[in-house]
Amino acid sequence: MTFSRILGTGSYLPARVMTNADLESVVDTTDAWIRERTGIEKRHLVSEGETCCDLAEAASRRALEAAGLQPSDIDLIVVATTTPDQFFPSTACLLQQRLDIHGCPAFDLQAVCTGFVYAMDVADKYIRCGAAKRALIVGAETFSRLLDWSDRTTCVLFGDGAGAVVLGAADEPGIISSHIHADGAYKDLLQVPGGHGNGRPDEAYVEMRGNEVFRFAVTTLGRIVDETLEANGLSRSDIDWLIPHQANIRIIQAMARKVDLPMERVVVTVQDHGNTSSASIPLAFDVAIRDGRIKRGETLLMEAFGGGFTWGSVLIKY
Ligand code: COA
């Protein structure tokens, strides 16, 4: 049997930093409110002219270097993003051109904050069935461009960045299992209502009913943890690291309790990155690999929740 294994990771954050104190002069908010309700202290934002593909390229080159591979070794590119540079070509095709890769399939995948988990699920299946041997999976976002910077209930929450993983075919996992779900019945709770497709391009800003999203996220993520453990006959004590989507420290703490892990065993970057949507898990993953916390052979649980709603998990033997 063929499985997919993590060969390398990389990430990239734009240089510009916006602290909570900086936000106090943008909207009616305070550093104390943002820290207490979300755990966020600062976030990175793209500068004028900097694109989602720029972030994806930098993260991808670092992941390829960590994997000891050349771009020409890649035979599948999946970019999870909610903020593509253009309607088309896809950001994956733009990235493919930057990396001077030709011919392999390249496509974007849109599942908002669950995008990276969805992309891992898809790429793992390509590799398991033999359709790809070395896949580049990227989560990249310029979410700051989707924000209404006069809406204090949303603009304080998000940031920009990219993370990437190179997956390779292997005889043993790797990705043990992945689980993805969606329910469009909740579309109104977290959305960008406008778009060119519906003739409302002027309403292309994030709207959220934060309280309701919070409650649904905690319940749903709790269920996906149970589903993942049950599918593999594992118990909570088998998990070495939780790598959650970085939306809010209070949701992350609730998930740590659910998995019965101390916070030292949870990778937390929300204080430095804010919510970078599909980039948040690969960014956090790369940070914890590069600082030496996550080691080969350990069991990792990734979980995410996002607009749609979408939600999912990936269980990995690193
Ligand atoms: N600064 C100061 N006050 C703010 C504020 C801000 N940035 N944003 C909202 N407030 C105010 C509200 O207006 C409200 O005031 P009121 O009581 O006078 O009406 C008060 O703070 C409490 O608002 P509420 O929405 O109940 O706060 P909360 O504790 O639910 O926290 C979130 C708000 C958004 C941080 C929280 O609901 C959350 O994290 N939800 C999940 C969001 C998420 O993860 N989304 C992405 C999923 S991928």
Residues whose N, C-alpha, C, O or C-beta is under 5 A from the ligand:
A	BS01	COA	D28 T29 T30 W33 R37 T38 C113 R152 T153 V156 G210 N211 V213 F214 A247 N248 F305 G306
